[in-house]
Amino acid sequence: MAYAASAGNTLAPVAAPGLLALQRALVWLVGASGAIVFIEPSPYEIATLLATVVFFATGVRMRLVFMPPLLLLFLLNVGYTISAVAVMDRPNVANWVATSWYMAVTVVFFAMVVSEDTQARLDMLRRGLIVGAMIAALAGIAGYFNLVPGGRDLLTLYDRARGTFKDPNVLGAFLILPALFVLQSVVSDRLGKSLRSSIAFVIMSLAILLAFSRAAWGGLAMTAAFMLALMVLTSNSQRQRSRIIVMALVAVILAAMLVAVLLSFDSIAQMFKQRASFDQGYDSGRFGRFGRHILGAEMALDLPFGIGPLQFNRYFPEDTHNSYLNAFMSGGWLAGICYPALIFTTVIVGFRYVFVRVPWQKTYHAIFAAFLGTVGESFIIDTDHWRHFWMMLGCMWGMFAAAQRYTTPAERPVAGPAA
């Protein structure tokens, strides 16, 4: 595939219109299918495999800027594989390692895809994620309120909405990025589109609330505040900044009203009170969530090769619920060093691109905010195999590569030209 300069000094693939349309449609499909993961192999795996075949057959480029994450991903999974050798005969270990390698491949795939035809492909991914989120959110709401026969057993877990996911916590986490996308539309688009986006935002927020995930509640609030702050700081006019601030305040008021109405239902109020409490039995005590973090960290210092994937609950009552600790436990010191290096390198570089003027700046702010939220959430829950987390990681590096063409050589934050 050939490449040509387009407006804004960016490189766009030169291909038949039908091929470009197919590529963008596949990006949309991958985004939409990411919401349906309660079966394996999930539609997301199938769509990603199909998109990978098509993109590699029609041409994508590996760039020098991708070498750091590529190396860290390789070493991370080498660590997992070495540590898994001694326990490979135990249930699900081989599948866990294979899934980790697959997640690494998706990071590289998204980075390569997003680095070209960036604005159009990000827009299709955004649209697909919103459609998928609406399906997952409506399924979760329908299941919680028993609006479909048998839906409560299929679409809820422990009286919490899970929709098309296996776990309510993952439903809530997945919905944050699409919710940020529609919130951007609420505060910045014309009235008609803003109203439609408001409805979508209410539906997604309601599903997040009914998932009763404390991390998702806090994640949505903090990532939305961070994203809106970036939008205000990078707005082109005082009028635009004022509208964002006013609409954000209106959204907060409406969200508070929605919560007040929902809490008038006794069942919701009781579950909300239970989940909102910081005094959870599984968090406290020597072998509680945070106690396990300390004991596990001490244990990791004495085990260069870890204990292998999925083995932590053989030593403690539950899993690690900390992705950084889990990297040490599942892959030894090699994975334990490479995993946080990969994540926090992405965060540091991500901050350096926040104010770079690119056509997809709003989308960048939403993805970066959601990614930061998941990075923080990884301290209290296992996010190692969350598909949308690795998708965001890949998109971040793809946007880094594409944004280099909008900076001068002296300002360029990532070393090395495009390969």
Steps between C-alpha positions, in 0.01 A plus 500: 500500500630846411483810722448863416509826692162645584376814673679568824829339387371152581548178308191321379488165324435524129261217413181431316199661669347157547807373687512806726129457573557131585789583733301765683196272524716231659628750757134582580419130530788438740382789719137386501582134565714588802184520709403134450743281688290264712564217253834359382628545243321832515389709199786735591759227438341410168473863386857577609635194319310594183621861518859388561496278193352774280731776622817293473395380155432854378795668672586648841836634614717421799659818636808560709290670768326165564822326599487584875148359557570209265813403695330540837198296388730225373703485823184518711356194331833317502491545878146361517595205280812408699311516831215295357719206400494345848120528531393452139311181588267689734155621384481804272870591524577431133191695394602793726848519346360474147253779577783721627694452176181575306446824694855604412427439132187719521708786643732490200204464264319807635821703506576425136141554385444828687834647389362533145176658378484596866205736518265284293592175673471650848160639407384155386640340816320763710171434320540125537576526871193715557275249320651211695467692826135571435437129440684401818340777709145427383556128560621570853208730577247255350648217704503696825136604469401156363360651180565188292409138591796333667703815461576544868684167520691561177569873520562552873734353760458530878210743439731724296466579131763329283333527158701327229803454727590227747565743784316819610834667571612450141169631366540818702863543396428442132220758492721783624673577168177502291337710772784751469452509122130584529569748780731686262211522256267622775723793592626599155264399217196679359170469687346207313805278522564614856151388605543158337835461668343600833261208473788263424700641792208448739459138386870423540518676836197308623661171399822598679299583811310169487827308459571620856872520434662754729801521270276574200306767692817677604663435165220665305497805726877551502565426133211724394635785714852452362380484140279807534787692658719414200223608264471835677877553496526421128185678380543756223268767640359634823150425374588135450658479844195658660268254329703201614496623859126580498401172335724306738326660798161417348613139451609478865164633618307258279718209615432590863126511428518159329679349799245652738213348303664158488574503871129535565476129409576298813687219325730744321549711812600198709747371242639851449553543873669162524730556201580863584631405842878509542472237774488189281593173668701377201714817502612498863695261719830318457373306198266768368559672167760745630653257744557259212673778308757541777552127557519436126758776450717350774463159340588635153838628623608143575372342176690607185280277284174565685248227573339479156172629360178437693688358802461790744171366640678177594693699759238760595119498528448698177682630192745791513254774396804703400635472146848623591535242777351237272772566243763410762306197620411367154821584314773555756731798511518526120126550458478694826742761367380508139128538573518825702776624267265455204202660672673799657714572193173531311362733767808724500513527121121549498526813713757645260249485214201646686541849351618404151249640250380205297166455319407216739588688818159449665516127437854493638387670820217250550718193440784635713262582786339154487843336477623691806190391689570135421867542596384620841236229528769239433629557854180352646379253237641262241479675161760278331259352247256787452479524123407867497803586716744354246301661220547841664871430552545422132300803394714722720821391324333529161402859583852572627639394162243699304543811717874516431419649162337796676804593709825665402819292534602702807166439670462133404459307827569149371839429346537355155338562163222285363634175364 
